[in-house]
Amino acid sequence: MTPNWRLDFLGDAAVAVQVSADSPLDANACVHRLARGLRAAAVAGVRDIVPGMHDLVVHVDPLRCDLRQVEAALQGAGDDEAVWWRSPMADDLLEIPVVYGGEHGPDLDDVARATGLSPDEVCRRHAATEYVVCFVGFLPGFPYLGLLDPSLRLPRRASPRSRVTPGAVAIAGEYTGIYPWASPGGWHLIGHTAVTLFDPQAEPPARVSPGRRVRFVAREP
């Protein structure tokens, strides 16, 4: 089924584009296609375009923006059904080396106990999935990679850490992610990578962006 979307007003300065599809990843790919189309249209008065997993929030200047133009731009982005959920980077697979467990993944044993799997099996299943960057948030360059193997899905930690080191590979809910900065964090840390995800001096600064395919490759310490 071709993804469907609708506009919902969020006050007078923003609208949400709610997307529905047969699968979460199809819905997310549609979100990013709509975002690209709206950016390309350069509608006057659009201040910001913020994609999420199933929706897109468009911030506007209500005195300058004609929402009929926003709707027309979104409609135009979906005219070509053959490439409706194709990302520009859909064929570009990024392999990220990760060292699992021990000091590199201090929550791995807890995750294994909670899921009823061995630590090795947790690592195997985590690395066996090919992920898509569904959206970026929380921190600059923090990728929400989905969808995590259902057998590994756990709520966030009851007690967040006050500091997580950059490069920490973590899981929570239906996502896995990589902390690009030292920061507080409540996800389960199962590994670590030396890959730099965000460099303010680089162009673009973020190593990954929505739509990119990612696979983790286990490495020895």
N, C-alpha and C positions, 0 to 999 in steps of 0.2 A: 504494500500500500504506500502511495506517495504521502510523505508527511503533510500534515495539515497545521495551520497556524491561525491564531486570532489575536486581535489587539485588545488590551485592557488598559484603561486609564489609571495612572498612579498620580492623582492630583492633577494640577494644571501644568506641570513642568516635566513630566515623564510618562512614557507608555511602556507597557510590557508586551512582548511578543511571545505568546505561549504556544509551544510546539508539541504536537502529539504524533506518534509514529508507532510502528509495530515493535520496535526495539529501542532501548535507551540510546544506543550508539547511533542509530539512524536519526533519532530526534536531535541528538547533539550535533551531528554533521549538518543537519538542516539549519540549526541555530547559526553555525559559523558561515554557512553559505548566505543566509539572510544578512548577517553582519557585513560580509564582504560586499554584497550588492548595495547595501545602504551606504557604506563608506564610498564606494565608487560613484554613487549618485550625487554625493556632496550636497545634500539638501540644506538650504539655508536655515539657520537657526538650530541645527542639530549640534548639541554641545559634546555629547559623549555617547559611545555605544559599548555596552558592557554585556558580553555573552556569558551565560551560565550553562548548566547541564541541559535543561529543557526549556530555557527561556532566554530572552534577550531584552535588556532594559535600555531604552533610548531616552536620554536626557535632552530636553529641548528648551529653548527660549520661547515661552508662549507668546511673546509679542512679535517674534520674527518667523516662527516656524509654522508652516501650513501642513497639518497632519495628513491631509489628503496626498501631499507629495511624498510623505514618509510611507504611507500605505502603498502608493503606486510604485515606489522604489523597491519595497519588499516584494510586491507582486511580480515585478520584473525579474527579481533575483531567482524566482522559481519557475520561470517560463520554460527553461530547458530541462525537462524531466530526466533526460538521459544522463545528466551529470548532477542531478539534484544533491546527492550527498557525497560528491567527490571533493576531496580537499586538494589544494595545489601540491601538498606534500604527501598525498596518500601512498605514493610508491617509494617514499624516502624513509627507509628504516634506520633508526639510530640504535646501535647496540651500546649499552652502558655496562661496563664491568662493575661487579659488586662483590665485596667480601662479606659473607654472611656469618652471623653469630659471634660469640665471644665478646671481646671489647668493642668490636665493630657493630654488633647487633645485640645489645644487652637484653632485649625483650624476646629474643627468639625462643628461648626455653619456655617462657610464660605463654607465648602464642601456641607453641606445640601442645602444652598441657590443656589450654582452653579449647583447642580444636580437636583434640584427641589424636593428633598426628605426631610422628617423630619429627625432631628438628630438621633432619635431612629431607623428609617429605615436604615439610613446609617450604624449604628452599627450592626443592625441585618444582613444586607447583607454582611458586611465585615466578620462577624463571621460565616456566613452560608457556606462559601466557604472552601473547603479543598485545601490547597496550596501545591505546590512542590517547593523546593529550586532549582530554575533554574540555578543560578550561584551565586558566592560570589565575591564582588568587592567593589570599592570605599574606604572601610576601611576593615582592617582585621576582619573577622567575620560578615560583613554586608551581609545578605541574600536578594537576589532578589526573592521574592515569587510570583509565578504566578499560574494561571492568575487571575487578579482582575476582579470582576463582571463588565461587560461593563458599567453598569449604574453609576459606581463610578469612572470611568477613567477621570482624569483631567490632564492638563499640569502642570508642576512644578510651584511653586509660582513665581510670577514676581520679588519679592524681597526676595532672600534667607536670612535665619537667619545667624548671625555670630556665634551663638552657639546653638546647640541642645543637650539636656541632654541624657545621656545613657539610653537605654530602651524605647525611644520614638518610638511609632508605627506610621508609616506614609504610605501615598499612593502617587503615581505619575505614570501617564501613565497606563500601563497594569500591574503594579507591586504594591505590598505592601512590606514593609521592616521594619526592626528594627535597630535603631542606636545602635551599641555596644559600641561606645566611644563618649565622648563629642567632637563635631566637628561642623563646619559650615554645613548647609543643606538647600536644597530648596524644600523638599517634604512637603506635607500637613500633619500636626501632628494631629492625631485623637484619640490617646490613649497612654497608657504607661504600660510597664510590668516590674516587678521586676526580671525577669529571666536574668541571666548573660549569654551573648552570646559568650564572648571571655575572656578567662583567660589564660594569658601567662604561668602560672605555671601548668596548667592542661595538660593532655595528652588524646586526642588531645586538643589543645587550643580552637578550635572553637566548640561551642555547636551543630551547624548544619552544614551539608555539602551537596553538590549537590545531588539531588535525594531524600532527606528526605521529608516526608510528614508532613505538619504543619497545625494545626487548632487553631484559636484563641477562647478563652472562656471568655466571659464577666464576670467581677467581680465588686462588689461594691467597692467604695473607702474605 
